[in-house]
């Protein structure tokens, strides 16, 4: 029971690590005070350059993927797991959006959510990234790209959950996966409400 609680706590604490904020500080910039004031990859790239967006995105993605992969592929025995690997991905997203290190004021959890989804069903990696890139190319707006690709991944996840198996790894897909995927989608949507309002008012920042 101690280890079960410990791994849940670690998922949150690691998810809370604000990589965009830390990278900004290393460059002498508090990204919470510039651009969109967000600590995620989009604003980090907007403020510091595209290279730092890629670095932040990768690190934030790994936060969401870490414990999902460790439990999903048996690196940590399932006897230490609560419910399903997907729970740990969702908890990492909560950590990113409400990080204890920044007084619970964090980011939108898109990259961390992507890590959670991709670690559970790897075939979604190229699908999600391709959708994001194409939408970003068309709209030149990170929030639109995030919402469109997240919606697509949710739909595909529902299909795979109905089929009950990952076509690549052949591992079973638990009903808990779609439950926590819906929770993840809801969190991302809620965190994007200010962006949606700016999109409606045509004041949203471009990528």
N, C-alpha and C positions, 0 to 999 in steps of 0.2 A: 504494500500500500504506500509506503514511503517513496519508493521509486516511481510509482504511478503519479503521485502528486509532484514529485521532483521534475519529471519530464514535462508535465503540463506547465509548471512554473518556468522551466527553461525555455519552452516554446514561446511563452509570452515575453520573457526577458530578452531573448535573442531577437524576436520580432520587434522589440522596442528599440533596438539599436538604430539610431537615426543617421544612416550612412551619408545621405545627402547633406545633412547639417554638418557632420564631421568633416566631410570633404570641403565644404564651404569654409569652415573655420581654418582648415589647413591652408587655404588661399586668402585668409584674412577677410572673409565675407560671411556675414550671418544671412543665409538665404531666406530666413524667415522675415527679413525686412525689405527684400527686393523682389522684383518680378511679381509672381502670383503669391508670394509669401509661403509657398508650400515647400516641404522638405523632400519631395520626391524627385524622380529622375527628370521629369519634364522641366521643372523649374531650375534644377541644378544645371541642366544643359542650357537653358535659356540665359542663365546668369554667367556660367563659367565656360560654356562651350560644349559642343556635341560629345567630345571624348569623355567628359565627366558625366554626361547623361548616361552613356553606355556603362560606365563603371558603376554608377549608382544603381541603375536598373539591374545589373547582374548581381550585385550584392544584396539588393532588396529581394530579388527573385530567390536567391539561395536561402534567405531567412525563411521564406514560406515553404521551400522544398525540403529543408533539412530533416525534420522529424517525420514528415510524411514519407520520405524515401527510406529512412532508417527503419520504420515500422513496416512499411509496405513490402519491402524486399527482405525482411527477416534479419536485418543486421542487428536490431534490438529485438529480442524475443517478444512475441505478442502478449505473453503473460504480464508484461509491464505496461501494456497499452490500455487506454480507456476508450471503449466503443470502437473506434476506427481511426486509421492514420489521418483521414481528412480532418478530424477534430483538431489536430495539432497545427494543420495549415491554417485553419480558421482562427485559432488562438494567436498564431503569429501575425495574422492580419490585424487582429484587435490590438496587438502590441504595437504594430506600425502606426495605426490610426490614433491610438491613445497610449503613447509611450511614457512610461514612468519617469524616464530620464529628462523629458521635456515638459513636465507638469501636465501630461496627458493630452498635449496638443501636437498631433502628428500629421501624417499624410493620408492619401486617399487609398492606399493599399493595393493599387493595380498590379504593380510588379510583384509584390509579396503574394497576392492572390494568384498571379500567373504561375509562380513557383509551386504553390500548393496544387493547382490543377495539373500542371505539367508533370510533377513528380508522381502523381497518382495515375495519370493516363498519358504517357510520353508522346503518343501520336498527336496529341493536341498542340505540341510545341510548334511545329511548322504551320499548322492551321491558324493558330492564334497570332503568331508573329506576322504571317503573310497578310492576314486581315488587318492588323494594326498598321502595317507599313502602307498598304494600298489605301486605306481610309485616310491616313495621315497625308499621303501624297495628294489625295483629292481635296481634302478639307483644310489642310495645313493647320489643324487644330487638334492638340493632344487630347483634350477632353472628349471630343467627338470620337476619335480613334479608340480611346479607352472604353467608352460606353458601347460602341458598336462591336468591338472584338470581344468584350466581356459577355455581351448578349449572345453572340454567336457561340461562344464556348459553353455557355449555360445550356443552349438548345442541344448542342452535340452531346453534352454530358448527360442530359435527360435521355437521349436516344441510347447511349451506351449503357446507362443504368437499366433501361428496359431490356436490353439485350443481355445484361448481367455479366458481361465479360469484356475485358480489354482485348481487342483484336490483335494487338502486338505482343504483349506480355503473356496473354492467356490467363491472367489473374482475375479472379472474380471481383465484381464491383458491388460493394455493399449499398444498401438503401441509405445508410448513413452518409455515403459520399454525396448523393444528390441533395440530402437535407442540408449538409454543411456547404455545398456549392451554392444552393439557393440563399443561405445565410451570407455567404461571401458576396454574391451578386447584390444582395440587399444593402450590405455595408458599403460597397463601392458606389452604388446608386445614391445612397444617403449622403456620402461624403462629397458627391458631385453636385448636390443640389445648388450650391452657389454658382457653379459653372453653368448649370442648366439655365439658371436665371440670367446669367450674363449672355449666354447664347441667344436666349429669347430677346434680350435687349440689344443684341449685337455689339456687346462690349467685351466679349471674351478675348483673352490674349491669344495670339497666334503662337505656333510652335517655334 
